[in-house]
Amino acid sequence: MLEVGNLACSRGDHRLFSGLSFSLHPGQIMQVQGANGSGKTSLLRTLCGFLSPDEGEILWHGKPVHDLGEDYYAELLYLGHLNAIKDELNALENLQMSAGLAGYALTEQQAVAALRRMGLQRREHLPVKVLSQGQRRRVALARLLTTDAHLWILDEPLTALDVGAVGLMQELIGEHLSKGGMTIFTTHQPLQVAGVETRQLSLS
Amino acid sequence: MKKMSLFGLLGLVVRRDLLLAMRRRADVLTTLIFFVMVVSLFPLGVGPEMDMLRKMAPGVVWVAALLASMLSLPRMFSADYADGTLEQMMLAPQSLSVLVLGKIVAHWMLSGLPLALIAPVLGLQFDMSAPALGTLVLALLLGTPVLSMIGAIGAALTLGLRGGGVLVSLLVLPLCIPVLIFGAGAVEAVTSGMSAASNLSFLGAFMLFALVFTPFVASQALRISME
């Protein structure tokens, strides 16, 4: 369970938000809403530990994430604006490398199966630089299929995706939640997971 | 899913960086060609006086190696920073220092190691003796890892800055002076008939010392740069 208490964050001299509190239980999904520049990405990056908050605390299962460090990261999957894939490598290599960096080894069969499900048949061995924006995003999203992290932090996961892929994302998040996972995400597109109420968090 | 050991992770990062370099060979070759060119310019500029060339050879090769390794430093983390891989590395459930060490090892294999291997060929232009050439290679093998390791700190600190390439040289070059002194000193000791053991021991000590501290310092610098 993720608990955030009285969180305040600023970029430069500008205070983005303060007094932010919420908690997220297994099986729950939360959408962070707000206008451009309201601090959605900063909030998600603070939850990942890239930014240190001005005040407040972030607890994972009752312990500060700062103290947990690597134990927290093992349960976390972050997908940012950047895809974290290499143009020079093919989709298969990219997926295996990012799994490796996340600390587990992925066999070729597992990686191919994940890419197939993301709709990248026969694209596994092409260098990523020849793929379209949407296909590159799909390669990045394939990580969601191979991870066993409990907390997914997704920053604009639907960017550049077509209708089919958005449907697939809803399906994936639904499966994740039904296994007791948690998801926090931002998006400007509608994303509704069947059978689960999406909680809203507004930054103003 | 199978968990990965620390050494497995180290190997993965090294393999990944080498694979990426193989797909983009120009970057590796520029460093090497720069080194060859700078060293070759000296005999042309100074003229064919064997005594003088022999005397200045160790210094010239070492200064050129220093400058060549500066050339590739800004690239150490910048590509990973630009495409978001660095963010994922920070979220790796293992120590970031191990990942940074992997990147340092890969950087050395692509910049320092080729310089050390080609140095004897360049040394011939300066009429260096066989024992001097051997010592030169040994000193470069011990010294260039230190350049990569100290350079990693500079590269991490200047990440994302405009004009970071020049800044990293200004930061790192002064710190590399001890390596230059003992590296060139080892070869001079051999040419003047003494033992290079003390100089080489110092280089080895620098390397071990840097190996212990620099991955940790560089990883902290990366965290600061990511904010």
Boltz contact constraints between the chains, C-beta under 6 A:
constraints:
  - contact:
      token1: [A, 50]
      token2: [B, 226]
      max_distance: 6.0
  - contact:
      token1: [A, 51]
      token2: [B, 227]
      max_distance: 6.0
  - contact:
      token1: [A, 70]
      token2: [B, 93]
      max_distance: 6.0
  - contact:
      token1: [A, 73]
      token2: [B, 91]
      max_distance: 6.0
  - contact:
      token1: [A, 73]
      token2: [B, 93]
      max_distance: 6.0
  - contact:
      token1: [A, 74]
      token2: [B, 93]
      max_distance: 6.0
  - contact:
      token1: [A, 78]
      token2: [B, 91]
      max_distance: 6.0
  - contact:
      token1: [A, 80]
      token2: [B, 84]
      max_distance: 6.0
  - contact:
      token1: [A, 80]
      token2: [B, 87]
      max_distance: 6.0
  - contact:
      token1: [A, 82]
      token2: [B, 83]
      max_distance: 6.0
  - contact:
      token1: [A, 82]
      token2: [B, 84]
      max_distance: 6.0
  - contact:
      token1: [A, 84]
      token2: [B, 84]
      max_distance: 6.0
  - contact:
      token1: [A, 84]
      token2: [B, 85]
      max_distance: 6.0
  - contact:
      token1: [A, 84]
      token2: [B, 88]
      max_distance: 6.0
  - contact:
      token1: [A, 88]
      token2: [B, 20]
      max_distance: 6.0
  - contact:
      token1: [A, 88]
      token2: [B, 23]
      max_distance: 6.0
  - contact:
      token1: [A, 88]
      token2: [B, 24]
      max_distance: 6.0
  - contact:
      token1: [A, 97]
      token2: [B, 16]
      max_distance: 6.0
  - contact:
      token1: [A, 100]
      token2: [B, 12]
      max_distance: 6.0
  - contact:
      token1: [A, 101]
      token2: [B, 88]
      max_distance: 6.0
  - contact:
      token1: [A, 101]
      token2: [B, 89]
      max_distance: 6.0
  - contact:
      token1: [A, 101]
      token2: [B, 92]
      max_distance: 6.0
  - contact:
      token1: [A, 103]
      token2: [B, 4]
      max_distance: 6.0
  - contact:
      token1: [A, 103]
      token2: [B, 93]
      max_distance: 6.0
  - contact:
      token1: [A, 103]
      token2: [B, 94]
      max_distance: 6.0
  - contact:
      token1: [A, 104]
      token2: [B, 1]
      max_distance: 6.0
  - contact:
      token1: [A, 104]
      token2: [B, 3]
      max_distance: 6.0
  - contact:
      token1: [A, 105]
      token2: [B, 2]
      max_distance: 6.0
  - contact:
      token1: [A, 105]
      token2: [B, 4]
      max_distance: 6.0
